[in-house]
Amino acid sequence: MKLKNKTILITGGSGGIGKIIAKKLAKDGNKLILVARKKNELKKIVNKLGNNHQYVVCDLSKAKSINKLITKLSKTLNKLDILFNVAGIGIYKNLENLTDKEWTQSLATNVTAPYRLIKGLLPLLKKSSKPLVVNIGSGAGTVGMKGRSAYVASKFALRGLSLTLSEEYKDQNLAFILITLGSILNSFGPLSLEEKIKLKKKGKAYFAPEWVVNKIIKITESKNPKKEYVLYPT
Ligand SMILES: NC(=O)c1ccc[n+]([C@@H]2O[C@H](COP(=O)([O-])OP(=O)(O)OC[C@H]3O[C@@H](n4cnc5c(N)ncnc54)[C@H](OP(=O)(O)O)[C@@H]3O)[C@@H](O)[C@H]2O)c1
């Protein structure tokens, strides 16, 4: 079912994945709200998307900033149809090199922010006729990976949150989808795009960003979505 006339919030709307999701959904009467920290990036993207769309600058690692976002949206929106929790950070470090700040920032951005947004935006989501929360997970949320404890812990926690809420809201009109993704050819995490292109030439498998976003949108359009989808590049 094509997404039409929906109000859609995309966190990480300026990032590799969020920006492409926004580009593909900014039509058919959909009204997008993009959220990230860098105002200039958001402004550039929203200007290209057109008049029906807006951005809100928010540091999702900070409760105060999220509360401001929720208050603003609660005053200006009648409903929210889809919340895409896409924003994330990938700090890959051995335990001994990892700082407390990096651990806290990873957990705050990758799992506490989705928790706070879901909870704070529930009243707006409940005003939609078919509300949906899409959480972008990772293969790192399914298996331990050396040198990535903060990222892995955050994505396991996000997976637990998403799967639990799909059970909790099963009998109510609110769906949760976790999309567990393998590596994508973009600049997420500690490696640059150029470094990933070199690894790809040596045989490492990466998703093309456009391809994976088309899959994400198809999943979002499902009439009866599953609680988890797992996509790995081959
Ligand atoms: N790319 C991959 O290989 C891959 C694989 C599996 C899963 N994933 C997941 O996919 C999601 C999107 O990744 P991506 O590839 O699009 O990464 P990306 O290009 O690095 O984009 C990350 C986005 O998150 C935003 N963000 C980060 N920290 C934030 C904060 N504190 N407050 C608000 N916004 C924040 C960034 O904007 P600002 O910097 O302006 O805040 C940016 O828009 C992440 O959750 C990631 O874990 C990615």
The ligand as an SDF file (V2000), in Angstrom:
LIG
                    3D

 48 52  0  0  0  0  0  0  0  0999 V2000
   25.3540    2.4020    7.3490 N   0  0  0  0  0  0  0  0  0  0  0  0
   25.4790    1.1550    7.7710 C   0  0  0  0  0  0  0  0  0  0  0  0
   26.3750    0.3840    7.3870 O   0  0  0  0  0  0  0  0  0  0  0  0
   24.4500    0.6210    8.7370 C   0  0  0  0  0  0  0  0  0  0  0  0
   24.3300   -0.7630    8.9050 C   0  0  0  0  0  0  0  0  0  0  0  0
   23.3850   -1.2540    9.8040 C   0  0  0  0  0  0  0  0  0  0  0  0
   22.5740   -0.3630   10.4920 C   0  0  0  0  0  0  0  0  0  0  0  0
   22.7340    0.9700   10.3100 N   0  0  0  0  0  0  0  0  0  0  0  0
   21.8860    1.8870   11.0770 C   0  0  0  0  0  0  0  0  0  0  0  0
   21.2220    2.7410   10.1760 O   0  0  0  0  0  0  0  0  0  0  0  0
   20.9520    3.9960   10.7940 C   0  0  0  0  0  0  0  0  0  0  0  0
   21.3000    5.1280    9.8480 C   0  0  0  0  0  0  0  0  0  0  0  0
   22.6380    5.0760    9.5210 O   0  0  0  0  0  0  0  0  0  0  0  0
   23.2430    5.9140    8.3090 P   0  0  0  0  0  0  0  0  0  0  0  0
   23.9770    4.9590    7.4830 O   0  0  0  0  0  0  0  0  0  0  0  0
   22.2200    6.7900    7.6990 O   0  0  0  0  0  0  0  0  0  0  0  0
   24.2900    6.8050    9.1560 O   0  0  0  0  0  0  0  0  0  0  0  0
   24.8040    8.3000    8.9430 P   0  0  0  0  0  0  0  0  0  0  0  0
   24.9210    8.6030    7.5040 O   0  0  0  0  0  0  0  0  0  0  0  0
   26.0120    8.4320    9.8110 O   0  0  0  0  0  0  0  0  0  0  0  0
   23.6110    9.1920    9.5290 O   0  0  0  0  0  0  0  0  0  0  0  0
   23.3480    9.2710   10.9140 C   0  0  0  0  0  0  0  0  0  0  0  0
   22.2290   10.2810   11.1380 C   0  0  0  0  0  0  0  0  0  0  0  0
   21.9410   10.3330   12.5270 O   0  0  0  0  0  0  0  0  0  0  0  0
   21.9750   11.6930   12.9620 C   0  0  0  0  0  0  0  0  0  0  0  0
   22.4180   11.7520   14.3540 N   0  0  0  0  0  0  0  0  0  0  0  0
   23.5140   11.1670   14.9070 C   0  0  0  0  0  0  0  0  0  0  0  0
   23.5990   11.5080   16.2080 N   0  0  0  0  0  0  0  0  0  0  0  0
   22.5250   12.3110   16.4770 C   0  0  0  0  0  0  0  0  0  0  0  0
   22.0760   12.9910   17.6370 C   0  0  0  0  0  0  0  0  0  0  0  0
   22.7190   12.9480   18.8020 N   0  0  0  0  0  0  0  0  0  0  0  0
   20.9480   13.7300   17.5290 N   0  0  0  0  0  0  0  0  0  0  0  0
   20.2670   13.8130   16.3690 C   0  0  0  0  0  0  0  0  0  0  0  0
   20.6500   13.1800   15.2420 N   0  0  0  0  0  0  0  0  0  0  0  0
   21.7720   12.4500   15.3070 C   0  0  0  0  0  0  0  0  0  0  0  0
   22.9670   12.3810   12.0080 C   0  0  0  0  0  0  0  0  0  0  0  0
   22.7600   13.7770   11.8990 O   0  0  0  0  0  0  0  0  0  0  0  0
   23.6130   14.8760   12.7280 P   0  0  0  0  0  0  0  0  0  0  0  0
   25.0360   14.4270   12.7170 O   0  0  0  0  0  0  0  0  0  0  0  0
   23.3560   16.1650   12.0270 O   0  0  0  0  0  0  0  0  0  0  0  0
   23.0100   14.8830   14.0770 O   0  0  0  0  0  0  0  0  0  0  0  0
   22.5720   11.6940   10.6930 C   0  0  0  0  0  0  0  0  0  0  0  0
   21.4350   12.3180   10.1510 O   0  0  0  0  0  0  0  0  0  0  0  0
   21.7210    3.9820   12.1300 C   0  0  0  0  0  0  0  0  0  0  0  0
   20.8120    3.7360   13.1790 O   0  0  0  0  0  0  0  0  0  0  0  0
   22.6750    2.8060   11.9850 C   0  0  0  0  0  0  0  0  0  0  0  0
   22.9690    2.2040   13.2310 O   0  0  0  0  0  0  0  0  0  0  0  0
   23.6320    1.4850    9.4540 C   0  0  0  0  0  0  0  0  0  0  0  0
  1  2  1  0
  2  3  2  0
  2  4  1  0
  4  5  1  0
  4 48  2  0
  5  6  2  0
  6  7  1  0
  7  8  2  0
  8  9  1  0
  8 48  1  0
  9 10  1  0
  9 46  1  0
 10 11  1  0
 11 12  1  0
 11 44  1  0
 12 13  1  0
 13 14  1  0
 14 15  2  0
 14 16  1  0
 14 17  1  0
 17 18  1  0
 18 19  2  0
 18 20  1  0
 18 21  1  0
 21 22  1  0
 22 23  1  0
 23 24  1  0
 23 42  1  0
 24 25  1  0
 25 26  1  0
 25 36  1  0
 26 27  1  0
 26 35  1  0
 27 28  2  0
 28 29  1  0
 29 30  1  0
 29 35  2  0
 30 31  1  0
 30 32  2  0
 32 33  1  0
 33 34  2  0
 34 35  1  0
 36 37  1  0
 36 42  1  0
 37 38  1  0
 38 39  2  0
 38 40  1  0
 38 41  1  0
 42 43  1  0
 44 45  1  0
 44 46  1  0
 46 47  1  0
M  CHG  2   8   1  16  -1
M  END
$$$$
